[in-house]
Amino acid sequence: MIAFRTGAVEADQLAETCALGSADGSVSLSDRLVDRGCLTIEQKTRVESLGAEKCQERFLDKERVTR
């Protein structure tokens, strides 16, 4: 979703890649987007970095609330 929100991929590219899926779930969505030519390696790295930042922000927010 971050790839879509940042404009790295179009909605149809994301939808098609999700629809194709990974039979055993062993290939990440970002890797499948790269394999299909929807994302470059550089874009994938940036999207994954943004995702990690968002997770960290949410974790810290929850920590503040539970104190």
Buried (B, 14 or more C-beta within 10 A) or exposed (E): EBBBEEEBBEEEBBEBBEEEEEEEEEEEBBEBBBEEEBBEEEBBEBBBEBBEEEEEEEEEEEEEEEE
